[in-house]
Amino acid sequence: MKWIKEFFYMQKSDRKVIIALLVVIAVALGVIFLTGGENETSNALTAADTLQRDTFHSRKPYYKRDTVYVRTKVVYRDQPRGAARPDYDSRRAPVRSASEPRDSFIPRFPVKIKEGEHVVLNTADTTALKTVPGIGPYFARKIVEYGQRLGGYVSVDQLDEIEDFPLDAKRYLTIRNAQPRKLNVNKLSLNELKRHPYINYYRAKAITDYRRLHGPIQSLDDLRLSKDFPPDIIARLAPYVEF
């Protein structure tokens, strides 16, 4: 312990130098210790990540349904192995559920109809409309919604009134026994009249004003003098009104 006593007998400036050197050495050792630990940890994580990445990419893709993992494969009923299936779309291959028998599985995606086949516009639901080439879920829904607003289609050309409708799809659609819902223009209020796509606020007001001034409307010809009822509007509206 003699060196400790000598340390306190040293000059103050010498003691400061020794203390400073000891502090620098301690800091250097601490930095080396911390840096070495981080490198070891970093290397360990990198190796683990590489192993995990290689393992992930080596796996074959599986899809989960009803807690059973199955590959994207369609099993067709009553068809021999290797038979040609022109309607099969491998990009949208459905997955068999665990509760479905393997031999009775039927594809869930609609098959598009062929040239010369037709879908009846007024009776078709969205499922039937999606079988028309060029029509997907969006336009199938738009067709049904617009038909409900009209009260039924009387012409396939009315589909042109749907924004961006694919015109090539019209040749697969047809009208049969059209029976549109009628509007009684002498009984409906202004708000009820303007709900129809062919009657806006100004046309509904012209109808109610005519009834107020001249009595019940006998024919759409009674409205020809109104600037809101040009001949093309009267022709489009004619199948949908009654008096």
C-alpha positions in Angstrom: 0.0 0.0 0.0 3.1 2.2 -0.1 2.3 3.5 -3.6 -1.0 4.9 -2.3 0.8 6.9 0.3 3.3 8.1 -2.3 0.5 9.1 -4.6 -0.9 11.5 -2.0 2.6 13.0 -1.4 3.0 13.7 -5.1 2.4 17.2 -6.5 -1.1 18.1 -7.3 -0.4 18.5 -11.1 1.1 15.0 -11.2 -1.9 13.5 -9.5 -4.2 15.1 -12.0 -2.2 13.6 -14.9 -2.4 10.1 -13.4 -6.1 10.4 -12.8 -6.7 11.6 -16.3 -4.8 8.7 -17.8 -6.7 6.2 -15.6 -10.0 7.7 -16.8 -8.9 7.5 -20.5 -7.9 3.8 -20.1 -11.2 3.0 -18.4 -13.2 4.7 -21.1 -11.2 2.9 -23.9 -11.8 -0.5 -22.2 -15.5 0.3 -21.9 -15.8 1.2 -25.6 -13.9 -1.9 -26.7 -16.2 -4.1 -24.6 -19.4 -2.5 -25.8 -18.4 -2.5 -29.5 -17.3 -6.1 -29.4 -20.7 -7.1 -27.8 -22.6 -5.3 -30.5 -20.7 -6.9 -33.3 -21.3 -10.4 -31.9 -25.0 -9.7 -31.5 -25.2 -8.2 -35.0 -23.4 -11.2 -36.5 -25.7 -13.6 -34.7 -28.8 -11.8 -35.9 -27.6 -11.6 -39.5 -26.9 -15.3 -39.5 -30.4 -16.0 -38.1 -32.0 -13.7 -40.6 -30.2 -15.4 -43.5 -31.3 -18.8 -42.3 -34.9 -17.6 -41.9 -34.9 -16.0 -45.4 -33.4 -19.1 -47.1 -35.9 -21.3 -45.3 -38.9 -19.1 -46.3 -37.9 -19.0 -50.0 -37.4 -22.8 -50.0 -41.0 -23.4 -49.0 -43.7 -24.0 -51.6 -46.7 -21.6 -51.5 -49.7 -22.8 -49.6 -53.0 -21.1 -49.0 -55.1 -21.5 -45.8 -58.8 -22.3 -45.8 -60.8 -23.9 -42.9 -57.4 -24.6 -41.1 -56.4 -27.0 -43.8 -53.4 -26.2 -46.1 -54.0 -27.2 -49.7 -52.2 -26.2 -52.9 -54.0 -24.3 -55.6 -55.5 -27.2 -57.5 -58.9 -27.7 -59.0 -60.4 -31.2 -59.0 -63.0 -31.6 -61.7 -65.9 -34.0 -61.3 -66.5 -36.7 -63.9 -63.5 -35.7 -66.0 -60.5 -38.0 -66.6 -57.1 -36.9 -65.6 -55.4 -34.9 -68.2 -58.6 -33.9 -70.0 -58.7 -30.5 -71.8 -60.4 -27.8 -69.7 -60.6 -24.6 -71.8 -62.6 -22.7 -69.2 -60.0 -23.2 -66.5 -58.2 -20.0 -65.4 -55.1 -20.9 -63.4 -54.7 -17.3 -62.2 -57.9 -17.6 -60.3 -57.8 -21.2 -59.2 -60.1 -21.7 -56.2 -59.2 -23.8 -53.2 -61.1 -26.9 -52.0 -62.6 -26.5 -48.5 -62.0 -29.1 -45.9 -65.7 -29.9 -45.7 -66.1 -30.5 -49.5 -65.7 -34.0 -51.0 -62.7 -34.0 -53.3 -64.6 -35.7 -56.2 -67.6 -33.3 -56.1 -65.7 -30.0 -56.1 -67.1 -27.5 -58.6 -65.2 -24.2 -59.5 -66.8 -21.2 -57.9 -65.8 -18.7 -60.6 -68.4 -18.0 -63.3 -67.5 -19.2 -66.8 -68.0 -16.5 -69.5 -70.7 -17.1 -72.1 -69.7 -17.6 -75.7 -70.5 -15.6 -78.8 -74.2 -16.1 -79.8 -75.4 -16.7 -76.2 -77.4 -14.0 -74.3 -78.3 -13.0 -70.8 -81.8 -11.5 -70.3 -81.2 -8.1 -68.9 -84.3 -7.5 -66.8 -84.2 -10.9 -65.0 -80.4 -11.3 -64.6 -78.8 -10.8 -61.2 -75.2 -9.8 -60.6 -74.0 -13.5 -60.7 -75.5 -14.0 -64.2 -74.3 -10.6 -65.4 -70.7 -11.5 -64.5 -70.8 -14.3 -67.0 -70.9 -11.7 -69.8 -67.5 -11.0 -71.3 -66.3 -7.5 -70.3 -68.6 -7.3 -67.2 -67.1 -7.8 -63.8 -68.5 -7.2 -60.3 -68.5 -3.4 -60.7 -70.6 -3.1 -63.9 -72.8 -6.0 -62.8 -73.7 -4.0 -59.7 -74.2 -0.8 -61.7 -76.5 -2.6 -64.2 -78.8 -3.9 -61.5 -78.8 -0.6 -59.6 -79.6 1.5 -62.7 -82.3 -1.0 -63.7 -84.0 -0.5 -60.3 -83.9 3.3 -60.7 -85.4 3.1 -64.1 -88.1 0.6 -63.2 -86.8 -1.9 -65.7 -84.9 -1.8 -69.0 -86.8 -1.4 -72.3 -83.8 -1.3 -74.5 -80.2 -2.6 -74.3 -79.1 0.8 -75.5 -80.0 2.2 -72.1 -76.7 0.7 -70.8 -75.0 3.5 -72.7 -76.2 5.8 -69.9 -74.0 4.0 -67.4 -70.6 5.9 -67.3 -67.7 4.0 -69.0 -69.9 1.0 -69.7 -68.1 -1.5 -72.1 -70.2 -1.2 -75.2 -68.9 -4.6 -76.6 -70.8 -6.3 -73.8 -74.1 -5.2 -75.2 -74.2 -7.9 -77.8 -74.4 -10.6 -75.1 -77.5 -9.0 -73.5 -81.1 -9.0 -74.6 -84.6 -7.7 -73.6 -87.6 -10.1 -73.3 -91.1 -9.2 -72.3 -90.2 -5.8 -70.9 -92.7 -4.6 -68.3 -91.3 -1.4 -66.8 -92.6 0.1 -63.6 -95.0 3.0 -64.4 -95.0 6.4 -62.8 -98.4 8.1 -62.4 -97.5 11.7 -63.3 -100.8 13.0 -62.0 -100.4 11.6 -58.5 -96.7 11.6 -57.6 -95.2 14.5 -55.7 -92.2 16.6 -57.1 -89.8 14.7 -54.8 -91.1 11.3 -56.0 -91.0 12.3 -59.7 -87.4 13.5 -59.6 -86.1 10.2 -58.4 -86.5 8.7 -61.9 -83.3 9.1 -64.0 -85.2 10.7 -66.8 -86.9 13.3 -64.6 -84.8 15.9 -62.9 -85.9 18.7 -60.6 -86.9 21.1 -63.4 -89.0 18.4 -65.3 -90.7 17.4 -62.1 -91.5 21.0 -61.4 -92.9 21.5 -64.9 -95.2 18.5 -64.4 -96.5 19.7 -61.0 -96.9 23.3 -62.4 -98.9 22.0 -65.3 -101.2 20.0 -63.0 -101.7 23.0 -60.8 -102.5 25.3 -63.7 -104.3 23.0 -66.2 -105.4 20.0 -64.3 -104.4 16.3 -64.9 -102.0 15.5 -67.7 -103.7 13.4 -70.4 -100.6 12.7 -72.5 -96.9 13.6 -72.6 -97.8 15.8 -75.6 -99.3 18.2 -73.1 -95.7 18.9 -72.0 -94.2 19.5 -75.4 -94.5 23.2 -75.0 -92.1 23.1 -72.0 -88.5 23.7 -72.8 -87.6 20.9 -70.3 -89.3 18.3 -72.4 -87.7 18.1 -75.8 -88.8 15.2 -78.2 -86.0 12.9 -77.2 -86.8 13.1 -73.5 -90.5 12.5 -74.1 -89.6 9.4 -76.2 -87.3 8.0 -73.5 -89.9 8.7 -70.8 -92.9 7.4 -72.6 -92.6 3.7 -71.5 -92.4 4.7 -67.9 -95.4 7.0 -67.4 -99.1 6.5 -67.0 -102.0 8.9 -66.5 
